[in-house]
Amino acid sequence: MTTNQPFDLNKVTWQLLQNEPFFAALSRRIHKSSTTAIPTAGVKINKNTGQFEMVYNPAFFEDLTPVQQRGVLKHEFYHLIFQHVTGRLPTEGMSKMWNVATDLAINSFIAEELPEGGCIPGVAPFEEYPPEQSAEWYFSKLQNDDQFKPQDGDGDGEGQGQGDGDGEPGDGQGGGGLPDSLDDHSGWGEVDQETRAMAEERLKDAVRKASEEVNAGGRGWGTVSAACRKQIQDMISPRINWRYVLRSFVRTSQRADKQSTPKKVDHRYPYIQPGKRVKRQAKIAISIDQSGSVSDEMLAMFFSELEGLAKEAEFTVIPFDTEVQEEHVYIWKKGKRRDWERVSMGGTDFNAPTRWVNERKFDGHIILTDMEAPKPIRSKLGIKRMWMTTPECKNRQYFQTREQVIAID
């Protein structure tokens, strides 16, 4: 569609989102500005105001149908809701592969509303990619997909593609033909920690108010799926401090070892009265899932916290995949420092570490895992079991359990 005046997104947003109460409420709280510096659209943090904002190229929007315009708007808002802009950047930094992974995480929800060129699970070249997975899940699959690995003469596959600003010219098709992301991701993660924290809190407040407005209005959530609504609720809900939960689990698992001891003679009762000396020490089994989706970063964070707890407890570290790696099991004595390491990359069977622990004397059992395996047998009476995983894996765990499942964030 063509007009004599430059396209003004702010003037048509209400019409575009009139059947999307949540996105309409969120849109009013996100500043939008036009620019010709990018070819399409994008969201980022304004370094000067500490606010999230959406930028768009008017010429790009003018060439879209109203349905496609609405799809692009929702795509950008989903980047904010899924916290792709700041909170979940990969440890290796920004890359074209990460850009595509975040688009795949969004586009299965809005596939019918996107302009041509969007990366969609189930659509070439992503025919074997299931819908509604996290960006981290797609990123891992892309890294192991032979069709997207760099070929001789290709670029390194790490360019940003169109409008992303971080790649070198010519590497938009690097990595064996990985397509470009639909929108602009330049500026993601390029603000200082203080500004990022400020923007994230303001965004949570905007999402919270939009959610409250929708719930109070009674018009429903439009096309926002139940899975997305859960993620929105998780975003605005107070987070549990996993370190506190871990410390509490260890301390409440402490077992009382009692020994009879002679006490000092009481002159009013002139005989030796036997007493009890109580020595408390928690013996905790730590089972470490060796599958590749348990990230090195999560292992490093977990072991850092265990180092402090090792001053008051004894840990037995148990690497496992489909079986316990017996030769790599070790006892982490109180006051000792241990570095984590990955010893295998197999599948996952939670029965293996559970049986191993049940056959021995432990007070508690913590399993660090991605939760992607069938539900295991019960933990033996007297051995409390707790699961620790990522927020994404907690939201899509393979089985349901009444035992504690804590996200390391």
N, C-alpha and C positions, 0 to 999 in steps of 0.2 A: 504494500500500500504506500502511496506517495502523497505527501501534502506540501503546501507552500511553506509552512512553518516547520522549523526543526522539531523533531519528535520530543515531546516532554513526557517522560514516564510517570512523573508525579500526577499528571492530569488524568491519566487513564488507569492508574493502579486499582482504583475502587471498582471500576467496571470489570477489569480483568479478574479480580478476586471476589466478586460479589457472592459467589457460591462456595467460598473457602473462608469461613469465619476466622479460623485460627491464623491463616496466613495473612488475611486482611488486617487482623489486630496486630500481628507482629510487624507487618509492613509499615504501619503508621509510626512505629518506633525505631525504624531504621532509616537513616538519612540516605538519600539517593542523589547522585550528581552525574551529569553527562560529561563525557570526555572523548576526545579523538585519539588519546594516547594509547588506547587498547582497541583491538579489533572487535571485541564482542562485549562481554560483561564480566564482573567479578565482585568479590567482597574482600575487604581487608580492614585493618585497624588504621584509623587516622592517627598518625604519630603526634599531631598537635593537640587533638581534642581527647584522645584516649577513648574514642567511640568506634564501634564497628560501623562501616558504611558500605553501601553498594555503589559501584561506578558502572557506567554503561556507555556504549557508543550509540548515539541516536540513529546513525545510518544502519547499523546492524538490526536494531529493533524495528525500524521502518519496513524492512524487507521480510519480517516475520508475520505470520497470521496471528490473530488474537489468541488462539489456542497455544501456539508456540511461544508467544510473548509470556503468557501465564506460566508455561512450563519452565522457561528460563528463570523467571522470578522465583518460582518454587525451588528450582535447582540451587539458586544462590542462597535462599533461606535455609535449605537443608544443610548446606555447608556449615552454616552457623550453628544450627541445632545439633549436628553431629560432631561439632567442635573440631572440624578439620583445619581451621585457620590457625589455631595456636596450640590447643591442648593435646593434640594427638599427632604431632609431626614425628616421622620416623627418626631413630637415633642417628642414622647415616645422613640426615639432612634431606632437603627437597630434591626431587628428581622427577623426570617425566613419568616414570613408572608409578610413583606415589600419586601424582596428579590424576592419572588414569584410574588408579585404584579407588580414589575418593569419588570420582565420577561414577564408577561402577556401583559403588555402595548406595548412591542416590538414585540412579537412573532407572533401576528396575521398578521403583515406585511411580515414576512419571513417564514411562517409555512412550506412551501414546501422545504425549504433549510436546515432545522435543523436536527441534529442527533436525534436518539431516546432518549426520556427522557425530551425533552423540554416542558415547561408549555405553552399550546396553548389554547386560548379561543375557546370554541365549541368542544374541544376534552377532553375525560375523563381524570381526574375527573371534568373538567370545562365545561361540556356540556351546562350549563345554563348561561354561561358568554358570553356576546356579544363582538365582536371584536372592536378594535380601540378605547378603552377607556384609560383614564389616569391612571397612577400608583395609584394615590389617590383614584380614583373610584374603582379600583380592590381591593385595600387595605380595603376600607370600606365594600365592598361586602364579602370579605374573613372573616372579623371580625364577620359578621352576618350570615355566612354560617354554619348551624348546623353540616355538615359533617366534618368541620375542627376545631370544638371546642374541647378542651381537654377532653378526656374520662378518666374514673377511671383507674389509672395505667399508663397513658401516661405521657410524659414529658409536659412541659408547652407550647409547640408549638412555642417557641421563639428561638430554635436553628437554626444555619445557614445551617445545612445540609452539603453536601459534599464540602470540601475544603474551607468553609467560615470562619472557624477559631474562631468564636465567641461563638458557642454553645458547650454544654457539650456532651460527648460521649453518644450515645443512644437516643438523642432527635431529630434525623433527621426525624423521622416519628411522632413526637409529634403533638399535635393539631388535633387529630382525623384522621391522615393519610395525612396531607399536604405533597405533594412530595417536593423533593429537587429542588432548582434552578439549571439551567444548568451549570452556570459558577460560578466563584469565586468572591465574593463581599467583601472580607476582606479588611480592610483599608479604606472603605468608611467613610468619615467624620472624620477621625482620624488625621487631620492636624490642625495646628493653623489657626486662622482667616486670618492672613496676607498672609500665604502661599496659602491658599484656594483662596483668592481674586486674587492673582497673577496668579494662575493656571487658574482660570475662565476667566480672561482677555486674557491670551494667547490662551486658547481654542476658545474663541469668534473670535479672530483674525484669527486662523487657519480655522475655519468654514467660516468666511467671505471671506477669500482668495480662499477657495475651491469653494464657491458659485460663486464668480466673475469669476473664471477660467472656470467653467461649462457654465455660461451664455455667456462668450466671445467666447468659443469654438464652440458653436452651436450644440453640440452632444446630447443635452438633459440630463435629470436627471436619466436615467436608470429606476430602479424600485422604486425610491423614489416617494411616492404618493403625491397628491396635499395637503393632510392634513399635511403630514410630511414637505413638502416644506414651508407651512405656519408657522409651528412651528420653522423651521430653520430661517426663516425671522424674526420672533418675537424675537428669541434668539439674533440675531446680530443687530437688530434695537435699537436705543436709547430708553430707557424706560421713560414713563411719570411718573413724581413724583406725586403719588396719593395724598400725603398730600398737595401738592401745589394746586392741582385741587380741593380738598375738601375745603380748605381755600378760594380759589377764588370763588367757588360756593356759599358759605355762605355769603361772603362779597358782592358779586354782587346781592344777593337776598334781600339785606336790603331795607326795605320800609321806605319812608319818612312820618313821622307823623307830620303834620303841625298844629300849634296853633297860633291864632291871639294874639299879645301882643302889648302894648303901647311902643312906642320908645321915647327916649329923645327928647324934643322940639328943633327943629332947629331954631336958632335965626333969620336966614334969612327968614324962613317960619314959623311964630309964630302960629303953631297949632299942635296938636298931630296927628302924622301920624301913622296909624296902620302898624304894621310889622308882620313878620312871624318868629316864632322860630321853627326850624326843629330838630326833634329828630329821629335819625335813629336806627332801631333795627330789625334784621332779626328774623323771626319766622319760624323755620325749623322743618318739620316733619321727624323723623327718623324711618322708618319701618324696623324691624328686623325679617328676615325670621327664623323661629324656626326649620326648617328641619335639620336633623343630618349632612348633608353635608356642612353646614356652620360651620366651625371649631371654637373651643374655641380660638385658636390662632388668627384667623382673627377677632373675636369679641373683643379680648383683645387689639389688635393693633388699631382697629377702635375707641374704647372707649377711649384709651389713647390720641388719637389725638383730639377727641371731648372735652376732659377735658380742653385742652388749648383754644379751640374755644368757650367754654361756658362762657369765660370772656367777650365776645363781642356779644353773641347771646343767644337766648332762644330756647331750643330744646324740642320737645315733642316726647318721645320714645314710639314706638307702636309695641309691639310684635304681630306677626301674624303667622298663618299657613293657614288653609282654611277659617279662620275668625279672626277678630281682638280680641285679648285677653284683653277685656275692663278693667277687674279688675287689669291688670298689666301695663296699660298705665300711664305714669307719665311725669311731666314737669320738665326738667332739667334747673333750674334757673341759671342766669348768676353768675359766680364765685363759683358755688357749685361743689362738687366732687361726682360722682356716680360710683358705681361698676356695671359691666354688670352681667347678669344672664340669664340662659336659663329656660324658664317657660313652654315649651311644646315641643313635638317631632312629630307633625302631618305632614300632607301633605302641599302643597303650592298652594295658589290662590292669585294672585296679584290684582285681582279685589277688594278683601276685604279691604286692606289698602288704595287703590286708592279711593274707594267710601267714606271711613271714612275721608280721608283728604279733598276730594272735598266738603264735607258737612260743612267744617269749614274754618276758615281764616288762611291761611298759605302763606308764600312767596316762599317756596321751599319744595321739597319732595325728600328725599334720601332713596333708598331701598337697604339694605344690604342683599344679597341673592346669591344663587348658579345658578340663571337664569333658573332653571329646572321646568318651568311651562308655560302654554300658555300665549300669549301676552294679557295684560290687556286692559281695557277701557282707554280712553284718560284722561290725567290729566286736571283738570279745567283750563281754560284760566287764566293766571296770576300766576299759581303755576308751577314753573319749576320742572321737575322731572329728577333725575339722578340715575343711577344704579351703585352699587359697588359690586365687586365680586372677585374671584381668577383669576389668569391668565389662568388656565386650564378651568374654567367655562366660561370665556369670549370667549375662542376659540371655545367652543362647545355649546354656548347659544341656548336655545330652540326656540327662536324667534328673528327676526331682528327688530331693532328700530333705528330711527334717533336721539334718545336721547343719551346723553353721557353714555357710559358704561366704567367704570374705574376699572382696576385691582389693587387690594391691594397686593403688592408683598413685 
